[in-house]
């Protein structure tokens, strides 16, 4: 059986979980807002921005969180007003846009403070591929784009089913969250779900949320393929973090690739196209 080491270094920004219940929308943290149309939204999550553009709800975006990487569609999002860092949002900055809704990233939020002054807000959290599809429908309800959101959701369901029906990849995968120190994703993370969807047997050490991975552990798995993403500039990065990686099949056979995890883990509709690319790369 082929063993595969996949190194995913990401900026964990988000895949999301929203639920409609009793005419309200709830997030994973118990926060809720009224289920109605919102017209002035400050967004601190890039996946949400991309989804709103896909739904043609971009006119409802009044500002987005500061960003270094491109957000689709870049030619339009690059000119959006900035609302400050997603990890340390400022209430004063938020209020300067006079929003009727604020959507925060899990990296930082001011939900409690905004609640005191009557500004609705939610936290968008990392979940699963099915969550992405469901959240698109919720965002459609919040921006009066129900018809459009149902259409997009239906298309993504078909794409997800197509991915499930592809010829399965075979092998063992170890996914790393970082190389400094080298650490793995948890079992319930989106990267693990994606690779298992493609047929890989993903190794997830049971110690800790993001477990540190030793050189000895990597060598014991002896991967055949290594995929580096956003945080890996070259092979030297991996060698410094995991010296024994030079003894693996992946290193010896020059089976080293890179994947743009900014798209893969952003949690927008675009992740499904990115999974197709990952599949072709590993096939």
C-alpha positions as CSV (number, residue, x, y, z in Angstrom):
1,X,0.0,0.0,0.0
2,X,1.3,3.4,-0.9
3,X,2.0,5.6,2.1
4,X,1.5,9.3,1.6
5,X,2.6,12.3,3.7
6,X,0.7,15.4,2.9
7,X,1.9,18.6,4.5
8,X,-0.9,21.2,4.7
9,X,0.3,24.5,6.1
10,X,-2.6,26.9,6.3
11,X,-3.9,30.0,7.7
12,X,-6.9,28.5,9.3
13,X,-9.6,30.8,8.2
14,X,-12.6,29.0,8.0
15,X,-15.2,26.5,7.0
16,X,-18.6,27.4,8.6
17,X,-21.5,26.0,10.5
18,X,-24.8,28.0,10.7
19,X,-28.3,26.7,11.6
20,X,-31.8,28.2,11.1
21,X,-34.1,27.5,14.0
22,X,-37.2,29.3,15.2
23,X,-36.8,32.3,12.8
24,X,-33.2,32.8,14.0
25,X,-29.8,31.9,12.7
26,X,-27.4,30.3,15.2
27,X,-23.7,29.8,15.0
28,X,-21.6,27.1,16.7
29,X,-21.1,29.3,19.8
30,X,-24.7,29.8,20.6
31,X,-24.9,33.3,19.2
32,X,-28.0,34.1,17.2
33,X,-29.5,36.8,14.9
34,X,-32.9,37.3,13.4
35,X,-33.6,35.5,10.2
36,X,-34.1,38.4,7.9
37,X,-32.5,40.3,5.0
38,X,-29.3,42.3,5.9
39,X,-28.0,45.0,3.7
40,X,-24.8,46.4,5.4
41,X,-22.5,43.5,6.3
42,X,-19.0,43.7,7.7
43,X,-17.2,40.4,6.9
44,X,-14.1,39.1,8.7
45,X,-14.1,35.8,6.9
46,X,-12.8,35.5,3.3
47,X,-14.9,32.4,2.5
48,X,-18.0,34.4,3.3
49,X,-16.9,37.2,1.0
50,X,-16.4,34.7,-1.9
51,X,-19.8,33.1,-1.2
52,X,-21.6,36.4,-1.2
53,X,-20.1,37.3,-4.5
54,X,-21.1,34.0,-5.9
55,X,-24.7,34.7,-4.8
56,X,-24.5,38.2,-6.3
57,X,-24.9,39.6,-2.8
58,X,-21.7,41.7,-3.0
59,X,-23.6,45.0,-2.7
60,X,-24.5,44.0,0.9
61,X,-20.7,44.0,1.8
62,X,-19.6,47.3,3.3
63,X,-16.2,46.2,4.5
64,X,-14.0,43.1,4.9
65,X,-11.1,42.1,7.2
66,X,-7.6,43.0,6.3
67,X,-6.0,40.4,4.0
68,X,-2.6,39.5,2.4
69,X,-3.8,36.9,-0.1
70,X,-6.2,37.3,-2.9
71,X,-10.0,36.9,-2.4
72,X,-12.1,35.8,-5.3
73,X,-13.0,37.7,-7.5
74,X,-9.8,39.6,-6.9
75,X,-10.5,42.4,-9.4
76,X,-13.5,43.4,-7.3
77,X,-12.6,42.4,-3.7
78,X,-9.3,44.3,-3.8
79,X,-11.1,47.6,-3.7
80,X,-13.4,46.8,-0.8
81,X,-13.0,48.9,2.3
82,X,-11.0,47.2,5.1
83,X,-12.3,46.7,8.6
84,X,-9.1,45.9,10.3
85,X,-7.4,42.5,11.3
86,X,-9.6,39.4,11.6
87,X,-7.8,38.3,14.7
88,X,-8.2,41.6,16.6
89,X,-11.3,43.4,15.2
90,X,-12.0,46.9,16.6
91,X,-15.5,47.8,17.7
92,X,-14.8,51.4,16.8
93,X,-13.7,50.5,13.3
94,X,-16.7,48.2,12.8
95,X,-19.2,50.9,13.9
96,X,-17.6,53.3,11.4
97,X,-19.3,51.3,8.7
98,X,-22.7,51.4,10.4
99,X,-23.4,47.7,9.8
100,X,-26.6,45.8,10.4
101,X,-24.7,42.5,10.6
102,X,-21.1,41.5,11.4
103,X,-19.7,38.1,10.5
104,X,-16.6,37.2,12.4
105,X,-13.8,34.6,11.9
106,X,-13.1,32.2,14.7
107,X,-9.7,33.9,15.2
108,X,-11.3,36.9,16.8
109,X,-14.6,38.4,17.6
110,X,-16.5,41.1,19.4
111,X,-19.9,39.5,19.6
112,X,-20.5,40.2,23.2
113,X,-19.6,43.9,22.9
114,X,-21.7,44.3,19.8
115,X,-24.6,42.6,21.4
116,X,-24.6,45.3,24.2
117,X,-25.1,48.0,21.6
118,X,-27.6,46.2,19.5
119,X,-25.4,45.2,16.5
120,X,-26.2,41.6,15.3
121,X,-23.2,39.3,14.8
122,X,-22.2,35.7,14.3
123,X,-19.0,33.7,14.3
124,X,-18.3,31.6,11.2
125,X,-16.5,28.4,12.2
126,X,-14.5,25.6,10.5
127,X,-16.6,22.5,9.8
128,X,-17.2,20.2,6.8
129,X,-17.9,20.1,3.1
130,X,-21.6,19.6,3.8
131,X,-21.5,22.6,6.1
132,X,-20.2,24.8,3.3
133,X,-23.2,23.8,1.2
134,X,-25.7,24.4,4.0
135,X,-24.1,27.7,5.0
136,X,-24.5,28.9,1.4
137,X,-28.2,28.4,1.7
138,X,-28.3,30.3,5.0
139,X,-26.3,33.2,3.6
140,X,-28.7,33.3,0.7
141,X,-31.6,33.7,3.2
142,X,-29.7,36.5,5.0
143,X,-29.2,38.5,1.8
144,X,-32.5,37.8,0.0
145,X,-30.8,35.5,-2.5
146,X,-32.7,32.3,-1.5
147,X,-33.2,31.2,-5.1
148,X,-29.6,31.8,-6.1
149,X,-28.3,30.0,-3.0
150,X,-30.4,26.9,-3.6
151,X,-29.1,26.8,-7.2
152,X,-25.5,27.0,-6.0
153,X,-26.0,24.5,-3.2
154,X,-27.6,22.0,-5.7
155,X,-24.6,22.4,-8.1
156,X,-22.2,21.8,-5.2
157,X,-24.1,18.7,-4.0
158,X,-23.7,17.3,-7.5
159,X,-20.0,18.1,-7.5
160,X,-19.6,16.5,-4.1
161,X,-21.3,13.3,-5.2
162,X,-19.1,13.3,-8.3
163,X,-16.0,13.5,-6.1
164,X,-17.4,10.6,-3.9
165,X,-17.9,8.5,-7.0
166,X,-14.4,9.0,-8.4
167,X,-11.9,6.1,-8.5
168,X,-10.4,6.2,-5.0
169,X,-6.8,7.1,-4.3
170,X,-5.0,4.4,-2.2
171,X,-2.6,4.9,0.5
172,X,-1.8,6.4,3.9
173,X,-1.8,10.2,4.6
174,X,-0.3,12.3,7.3
175,X,-1.4,15.9,7.3
176,X,0.7,18.6,8.9
177,X,-0.7,21.9,10.1
178,X,2.7,23.5,10.5
179,X,6.4,22.8,10.3
180,X,7.4,25.1,13.1
181,X,6.9,22.9,15.0
182,X,5.7,20.1,12.7
183,X,2.1,19.4,13.8
184,X,-0.8,17.5,12.4
185,X,-4.5,18.3,11.8
186,X,-7.1,16.8,14.0
187,X,-9.4,14.0,12.9
188,X,-12.4,16.3,12.6
189,X,-10.7,18.8,10.4
190,X,-11.6,19.7,6.8
191,X,-8.2,18.6,5.3
192,X,-8.7,15.1,6.8
193,X,-12.3,14.9,5.5
194,X,-11.1,16.0,2.0
195,X,-8.3,13.4,1.8
196,X,-10.6,10.6,3.2
197,X,-13.2,11.6,0.6
198,X,-10.6,11.0,-2.1
199,X,-9.9,7.5,-0.6
200,X,-6.8,8.1,1.5
201,X,-6.3,6.6,5.0
202,X,-5.4,9.6,7.0
203,X,-3.2,9.2,10.1
204,X,-4.3,11.5,13.0
205,X,-2.3,11.1,16.1
206,X,-4.6,11.0,19.1
207,X,-2.6,13.3,21.4
208,X,-3.8,16.9,21.3
209,X,-5.9,19.1,19.0
210,X,-2.9,19.9,16.8
211,X,-0.3,17.2,17.7
212,X,3.4,17.8,17.3
213,X,4.9,15.2,14.9
214,X,8.4,13.9,15.5
215,X,10.9,12.9,12.8
216,X,10.8,9.4,14.2
217,X,7.0,9.3,13.7
218,X,7.3,10.5,10.1
219,X,10.0,7.9,9.3
220,X,7.9,5.1,10.9
221,X,5.1,6.0,8.4
222,X,7.7,6.2,5.5
223,X,5.5,8.3,3.2
224,X,5.8,8.0,-0.6
225,X,4.4,11.5,-1.4
226,X,4.9,14.9,0.3
227,X,2.6,17.8,-0.4
228,X,3.6,21.2,1.0
229,X,1.3,24.2,0.9
230,X,1.3,27.8,1.9
231,X,4.0,27.6,4.6
232,X,6.4,25.5,2.6
233,X,8.7,27.5,0.3
234,X,11.1,24.6,-0.6
235,X,12.3,21.2,0.5
236,X,14.8,22.8,2.9
237,X,11.9,23.9,5.1
238,X,10.8,20.4,5.5
239,X,14.3,19.1,6.1
240,X,14.9,21.5,8.9
241,X,11.7,20.6,10.6
242,X,11.9,16.9,10.0
243,X,15.5,15.8,9.4
244,X,14.7,12.1,9.0
245,X,12.3,12.9,6.1
246,X,15.4,12.4,3.8
247,X,15.1,8.7,4.6
248,X,11.5,8.5,3.4
249,X,10.4,7.2,0.0
250,X,8.8,10.5,-0.8
251,X,12.1,12.3,-0.5
252,X,14.2,9.7,-2.2
253,X,11.8,9.5,-5.2
254,X,11.3,13.2,-5.5
255,X,7.6,12.9,-4.9
256,X,7.1,16.4,-3.4
257,X,4.3,18.8,-4.4
258,X,2.7,22.0,-3.3
259,X,-1.0,22.9,-2.9
260,X,-2.5,26.3,-2.3
261,X,-4.3,25.7,1.0
262,X,-5.7,29.3,1.0
263,X,-8.3,28.2,-1.5
264,X,-8.6,24.6,-0.3
265,X,-9.5,25.6,3.3
266,X,-11.2,28.9,2.8
267,X,-14.6,27.3,3.0
268,X,-16.3,28.9,0.0
269,X,-17.8,27.2,-3.0
270,X,-14.4,27.3,-4.7
271,X,-13.1,24.5,-2.4
272,X,-14.8,21.9,-4.5
273,X,-12.9,22.9,-7.6
274,X,-9.7,22.9,-5.6
275,X,-10.4,19.3,-4.5
276,X,-10.7,18.3,-8.1
277,X,-7.2,19.8,-8.7
278,X,-5.8,17.9,-5.7
279,X,-7.3,14.7,-7.0
280,X,-5.7,15.2,-10.4
281,X,-2.3,16.0,-8.8
282,X,-2.3,12.9,-6.7
283,X,-3.9,10.5,-9.3
